[in-house]
Amino acid sequence: MKRSIVNRAVYLLGVAIYSAGILSSCTTQATEPANILTAGTSSTPKELPVVEAELTSPPMVPKPITRKTAAKVVVRLEVREVVKKLADGVDYTFWTFGGTVPGKFIRIRQNDEVEFHLMNHPDSKNPHNIDLHAVTGPGGGAASSFTPPGHETVFSFKALNSGLYVYHCATAPVGMHIANGMYGLILVEPEEGMAPVDKEFYVMQGDFYTKGAFGAPGLQPFDMQKAMDEKPTYVVFNGSVGALTGDNALKAKTGEKIRMFVGNGGPGMVSSFHLIGEIFDTVYPEGSFNTKTNVQTTLIPAGGAAIAEFKTDVPGNYVLVDHAIFRAFNKGALGMLKVEGPEDKSIYSGQILDKIYLPEGGTIQEMPTAKAPAAPKAESKEERITLGKAVFARNCQACHQAEGQGVKGAFPPLAKSDYLNADVHRAIGVVAHGLEGQIKVNGELYNSTMPKLQLSDEEVANVLTYVLNSWGNKGGVVTTEEVIKTKAISKE
């Protein structure tokens, strides 16, 4: 009987100790917004609280860190090889950290101890690893994270230095892995934290090398020769043309303080990052927490990053560009920040016409070794309209605007255009050969230059069919044969 009482006392003591442990964990959870683990995959060093890192897809950024002490942060990042849109009508097989380009944004605090899990999805075709520039150690973690498909590797590091750092795959061929989209950003906040702002965004530039020319449709393969020659087909923000324009544009209100975490995955191009219509109040160049003020354009090297902060004073559309300007207008490096709010005429009295900065189209490129997919051929009027819409967006929209309304005094309207509807064959000649000099459209005089577009006969037929059937125009179909015949006559 005495033995039974002793055993029960020991049992109750054990329950009490176990319950105290649970309560202790619950208390810790209540003070930390992130999910604190009650049991890690390995022993918890130095009694640091264990935190599961919040990872976000671009352009979102994890919440600022509010804790005042270091923690053990568990990062779980999955590599996935996915087919996604590179531009309208153009697909590409991206190799990604987390399914997006750039990869997931990671946010930790200086002196955090990080337990990093790299998982390579079973459907992947290639082994991968990760080199984090925030890591002090061989390969920035790459030496410890070689991960075949279907495997998971784990390593740890201490975040010794604050800053904004790039991470990327470093598996051979290294350049190909990066060029296929394997990069992202990791922010190591200083121990004292960062000043609060109203909005934070995640933007990262990258260059892509496809067998086909800019805008060539279909699933485009990687072109190693172009990459070695550092002649990118595309230079884009956040993994695709249009990733930060239209419905995907960044949004803010007047009077808000904005912080942009901007990286450059490369692999080949240096970014001249600029926001048209704004001056950066503060820039943290090269991801360091040493600052510069009143910066117009900041250089971001391949494999580097910067933080840009500014206050939005007046409403409008502000355009993000790589100010190596052909990359912006002709290769895709465009984004947009839409700011809404009351006007302040004392700062700016005019109107910003953001749409003139939309893509103007690509140039003809050679395909050194592999054959790119053939351009689709329209089999019906509906197909011509669909294909023509894409041609218009790539080559015409920048001047004639998305709804064909044009820009008064500069670019004639295509909507309800008496000039277009009166003579379609004349319009074919204008698209095929260009036009210079004065014309009258809908009662307005225009005296400018329409450049000759390097479009195929099929593309000319498609885009004119799209325009004729849009915005109140008279309709009809332009065929490829009609384009060939008209071009021959108009040349004479």
Secondary structure as GFF3:
##gff-version 3
##sequence-region A 1 492
A	DSSP	alpha_helix	2	31	.	.	.	ID=ss1
A	DSSP	beta_strand	35	36	.	.	.	ID=ss2
A	DSSP	three_ten_helix	45	47	.	.	.	ID=ss3
A	DSSP	beta_strand	50	52	.	.	.	ID=ss4
A	DSSP	beta_strand	55	56	.	.	.	ID=ss5
A	DSSP	beta_strand	72	87	.	.	.	ID=ss6
A	DSSP	beta_strand	90	97	.	.	.	ID=ss7
A	DSSP	beta_strand	105	109	.	.	.	ID=ss8
A	DSSP	beta_strand	113	120	.	.	.	ID=ss9
A	DSSP	beta_strand	131	132	.	.	.	ID=ss10
A	DSSP	three_ten_helix	138	144	.	.	.	ID=ss11
A	DSSP	beta_strand	152	158	.	.	.	ID=ss12
A	DSSP	beta_strand	163	168	.	.	.	ID=ss13
A	DSSP	alpha_helix	174	179	.	.	.	ID=ss14
A	DSSP	beta_strand	183	189	.	.	.	ID=ss15
A	DSSP	beta_strand	199	208	.	.	.	ID=ss16
A	DSSP	beta_strand	218	220	.	.	.	ID=ss17
A	DSSP	alpha_helix	224	228	.	.	.	ID=ss18
A	DSSP	beta_strand	234	237	.	.	.	ID=ss19
A	DSSP	three_ten_helix	246	248	.	.	.	ID=ss20
A	DSSP	beta_strand	250	253	.	.	.	ID=ss21
A	DSSP	beta_strand	257	266	.	.	.	ID=ss22
A	DSSP	beta_strand	271	276	.	.	.	ID=ss23
A	DSSP	beta_strand	280	284	.	.	.	ID=ss24
A	DSSP	three_ten_helix	285	287	.	.	.	ID=ss25
A	DSSP	beta_strand	292	295	.	.	.	ID=ss26
A	DSSP	beta_strand	297	300	.	.	.	ID=ss27
A	DSSP	beta_strand	304	311	.	.	.	ID=ss28
A	DSSP	beta_strand	316	322	.	.	.	ID=ss29
A	DSSP	alpha_helix	325	331	.	.	.	ID=ss30
A	DSSP	beta_strand	334	340	.	.	.	ID=ss31
A	DSSP	three_ten_helix	354	357	.	.	.	ID=ss32
A	DSSP	alpha_helix	381	395	.	.	.	ID=ss33
A	DSSP	alpha_helix	397	400	.	.	.	ID=ss34
A	DSSP	alpha_helix	418	422	.	.	.	ID=ss35
A	DSSP	alpha_helix	424	433	.	.	.	ID=ss36
A	DSSP	beta_strand	435	441	.	.	.	ID=ss37
A	DSSP	beta_strand	444	450	.	.	.	ID=ss38
A	DSSP	alpha_helix	457	468	.	.	.	ID=ss39
A	DSSP	alpha_helix	480	491	.	.	.	ID=ss40
###
